[in-house]
Amino acid sequence: MLSVDLPGTVRDALLSPLVDHHCHGVRRDDLTRAQFELLINEGGSAAPPGTTHFDTPLGLALRRWCAPLLDLEPHAPPAVYLARRAELGAAEVNRRLLAAAGMVAFLVDTAPADTSSGDLLSAAEMGRHGSAAADELVRIEQIERNVAELAQVAVDYLDGLGEELTARAARAVGIKTVMATQCGLDFDPSRPSRGAVIAAVNRRLDAPKEPLTDPILLRYLLWSAIDVARERGLPVQFHTGFGGGPGLELQRTDPARLSAFAGVLQAAGVPVILLHCYPFHRQAAYLAGLYPHVYVDVGLALPHTAAASARVMDELLELAPFHKQLFSSGCRGVAESCLLGALYYRQALGAALAARVGAGEWSAADAARVAHMIGSGNARRIYRL
């Protein structure tokens, strides 16, 4: 798995079990080729006629590294790979790939990633399949939608939202928001007035099943979640950059746009975790160095850039403090994404550490310590695992 030459202590640190601090459940059912291809593409749409989503860095990586775990030769053709996957069945495929990822804990966003998510494994099932512990991340937009669908009037909505956030946070290790994909990260960082919130709630109750895009109500939801996070000592994850799906205004997901909000939030002491970040990972690294409560990962970028992932990791390491970086697979829909997230994280960080140790800039002991911090130690501290 590690193709670079590293001192034994550094290699052992890289291969030690990881805390996957942000992932989704994977499908429990058998998939057609069309369903599978949708789940290995962030755009959520079929490839153009005559083409395939296997012709991507992720698709080639999947055939190289996942095929042997299904008893196939590396680089097995897509049709052969999918036939073997169907032969083994989803339960066996999930068990093999999740276990091979080498996790000690999964922190799972249990909200559906999209309308094609289907029947997903629960957090507990992810843990059982991967022989790891598992805990839940609460996505606040999912809570809001559930409350909006039940509320009759604004006061019911406001009371219900506070109660449900508190109840769900009591069973979780972290809170997550995807407001970057709903209204962008260039939002007013202040708390909205009560009058503006009530007016926004009345508009919301006219169409409670629609995605929430009202910036006033999203700000109210976020600040309500921040209050709960502060009370319970929980970190708040922000989806940024890559992985927002179709219709995303990518430039509005740049984590640099959160700078004002991060400054306002600093006094609260709530850890802010910037997820994915690519192609804005250098901006995220800057924020992590600037603010004591801001942390960063590159999640989905590593398996999707595959052989080029070492460059992404190297750029993150340029500026982000090592005690501010975390690992996540960004796993979604298929267990292959978990395996590849872990594999390319280890390969990318291994290449970066090998270069620094080889140049005499870092000692082997420091490289091993950094690998332990990013792979599991920082997550254990921040999420109080």
N, C-alpha and C positions, 0 to 999 in steps of 0.2 A: 504493500500500500504506500509506503514511503520510498520514493525513488532517489532521494538525496542522501549523501553521506553525512551522518550526524553522530556526535558522541552518544554513547549508550544512555546516559542520563537524560539527554534531550529527547532521544527517540522514545524512551520509556514514558516521558512526560507527555509527548504528543499522542501516544497510543493509549494513554490512560482513559478511563471512561469519562464521557462528556456530559455536561448539563445542557440539554437543548432548551434554551430559555424562551423560545418562541416557535411553536409549530401548530399545525392543524391536524385533525383526524384524517385518516385515510379510508378509502372506500372498502367496505366489507364484502361487496358483491363482485361477481365476475363482470368484466368489462368487455364490450365490443372494441374493435380497433378504433372506430370513430370516437367512442367515449374516452378511451385511453389517450388518444392524440390530443383531445381537448384539454386533458388534465396535465399534459406536459408542455403546454403553451400558455404563457401568461395573457395572451390576447383573448383567449376564450372563444376563438372561432376556428373553423376548419381551415386547413391549408388550401391554397388555390388548386383548382383541378390539375391533376397530373403531378402534384407535389405532395410532400409529407412533412409533418413536424419532427420526424426522426432525422431530417436533414438540418439539424441545428447542433450547436455545441453540446447541449443537454442530451439530445437524441443519440449522438455518437457516443457520449460518455456512458449513457445508459446501456448501450449494446456492449461496450467494452467492459464495464465493471459489474453490472448487475447480471449479465448473462451467465457468468461462471457460477454465481450463487443459485441459479436455477438449473444447474447441471448442463449448461451449454458451453460451447467454445466461445472465447472472446470474439466480439464483432459479429455475432450471429445476426443474420438478416432480420429485419423487423417482423416479417411474417412468421419466421421460425420462433423468434422470441415470444411473440404474442400467443402462438399455438402452445408453447410450453407453459406459459403463464396460465392459460386456460386449463391445461391438463392438470397442473398442480392444484389449481383452485385458489381463490383469493386468500383464504385463511392461511394456507401454507406459505404462499408468497409473502404475505404480510409478516408472518412469523420469521421467515428466513431473513428478509431484508431489514426489518426493524432490529432484530437481534444482532445482525452483522454490523450495524451502525456503531455499536459500542457506546451506548448511552447509559448513564447511571440515573438520569431523571429526565422526564419530559414535562414541560410546562405547556399546556395545550389550550389554545383559543378554541373553544367549543362552538362558537357561532359558525354557521355555514359560511364558507368562503365565497360562494356564489350560488346561483340557482341550479347549477348542474352538479352540486356537491354530492347529491344522493345520500345514501345511508352511510354515515361515517362512524368509525370506531370512537368510543368515548375515551376520555382521558385515562380511565382505569384500564380499558382494553388496550390502549396504546402501551401502557406500562407492562401489562401482562405479556403482550406479544414481544416486546423488546426487552423483557427481563429487567425492568427498571422501575423506579418509583415514578409517580405521575401526580401532577397537580393541575388545577384549572386556572386559566386567565379569563377574566370577565371582560367581554367587549361591551362598551357602554351603549353603542348604537343599537345593538340587539336588545338590550334591556329597554331602551327608550321605545323601540317599536312595539314590544310586548305591552308596555304600559299604555301607549297611545291607542292601541287596538281595543283596550278594555275601558278606558276612561270615557265618561259621558260629558263632563264639564271640566273647565280649567283647574279647579281646585282638586278634583280627583286625580288629574294628571300630575300636578305638582306634588301632592302628598304621596301618590303611588310611586313616582319616580324616586323620591328620597328613600322611601321604605325599601324598594326593590334593590336599589344600589347598595344600601347598607346590608341587606340580607345576603345578596350574592357575594359581596366583598368579604363577608365573614367566612366564606367557604373557599376563598381564592388566595393565591399568592401574589397576584398582580392584576392591574387594570389596564385595558387596552382601548385605544381610540383609533378609528380610521377616518377622522375628520379631514385629513389631507385629501382623501378621494371624494369627500362630500362637498367641501367648500374651499379647500386649499389651506395652506398653513399661514397665509398672509392675513390672518384675522385680527381684529381688534383684541388686544390682550386683556382689556378690562372686563369686569363683571357687568353684564347687561342690567338695566334697571328693571324693577319688578313690573312696571307698566308695560315696557317693551316685551317682556317675557310673556305676560298674560295675553297680549295681542297675538304674539307668535303662536302660543299654545292654541288659541281659538282657530287660527288658520290651519294648524297641524291637525286638529281633530276633524277637519273637513276631509282629510285624505290620509288617515293614519297608517295605511299599508304601503304608502309610497316611501322611498328612501328619504331620510331627513336631510335637507339641503339648506334650510333656513339658518343663516349664520348667527342670528340672535339666539335661537333655540340650541344650536350646537355649542355656542359659548356657555349658555346656562348649563347644559348637560355636562360639559367639560369641567366647569368650576364646581358643580355639585359632586362630580367624581373626585376632583382634587380634594375637596373637604373630607370625603370618606377615606381617601387614601392617606391623608395626613392623620386622621384619627386612628387608623389601623396600621400605620407604618408600612404601607404598600407602595411599590414603584408604579409609575404610569408609563406604558409603552405607547409611542407614537409611530404609526406607519408613515414612512417617508420614502420618496424616490420610487424605485423599481417595484413592480408587482401590483399596481393598482387596477389593472384590467383595462378594457376598452372604455373610451370616453374620458380617460384621465388627462388632465392638463398637467403634464409632467413638471413644468417650470414652477407650478404652485405647490409642489410637494418637496421643494428644496428645503432641507432642514435649517438652512441659514435664515429662512423666513420666521423661524421660531425664536430668534434671538431675543426680541423684545419680551415675548412671553416667558422665556427662560429666566430673564432678568427679574421680571415681576415675581416669579415663582420661587426664586432662590431663598427668600426669607422663610418660606413654608417648610423647606427641608425635604420636599417630596422628590425622590429620584425620578428623573426623566430619562427614558431609554429610547434612543432613536433607532428604529428598525430598518434594515435593508440599505437605505441611504443611496446606493448606487443610482445614477452616476455622480451623486453629490457627496460621496464619502469623505472627500477632503474637507468640505465645508462642515460636515458632521464632526470630523476629527478636531477641527478648530474649536467648535462649540464645546466638545468634551474637555479640551484643554483649558478653555476659558472659564467654564462654570463648574463648581465643585459637585453639583448634583446632576450633571448630564453625562450619560453613558451612550455607547455606540456599538452597533454590530453591522456586518455587511450581508448577513443572512443569505437571501435568495441569490445574490449576485455571484456567489462562488460556484454553485453547481451550474448556473446558467452561462457563466463565462468559461467554465470547465478548464481546459488547458491553459487559458489566460488568467486563471484566478490568482496565480502568484503575484501578478502585477497589481491587482486590486488590493490584495492583502498588504503588499509592500507599501502602497500609497496610504493605506490606513495607518500603518505603523510609523509613517513619517512624523506625525504630530500628536496623535491621540495617546494620552497616558496609558500605560499598559494596565493599570488598575481600573481603567474606564472601559475596557473592551470586553465583549462577551461573544460567545458562540451561539448561533442558532442555525438550524437547518432550513427554516422556513417551510418545512415539509407541508405539502397540501395535496390531498386527493389520492396519490399513489405512494406506496412505501418506497419506491425507487428514489423519490425526491429526498427522503430522509437519509438513505444510504449515501447518495451522492453529495448531499450537504455536508455530512461528516467526513467523507473521503476527501473532498476538495478543500475543506477547511484544514485538515491535517497536512495535505500535500502543500497547500499554499503557505501556511505558517511554517512548515518544515523548510521550504525553500528560502523563505525570508530569514529564518534563524540560521540556516547553514551559511548563507552569505555573510551574515554579521559575525558569526563565530569564526568562519574561515578568514575573514579580514582582520581578525584580532580585535574587533571593536567591542564584542561581547565575550564574556567568559561562558563556558558551557553551563556553569551553575546558574548564571543569570538567564540564559536562554531557557533552561529547564524551568526555572521559577516563573518566567513570563508565560510559558506554555501552560503551566498548571493554572495560573491566574485566569487566563483568557478561556481556557477549556472548561473550567468548573469553579475555581475558587471565587472569582468575582461574582458569579451568579449565586453561589451559596450565601455569600455575604449580603448581597443586595436584596435577594428574595427571602432571606432568613430560613434557608432550607436546613 
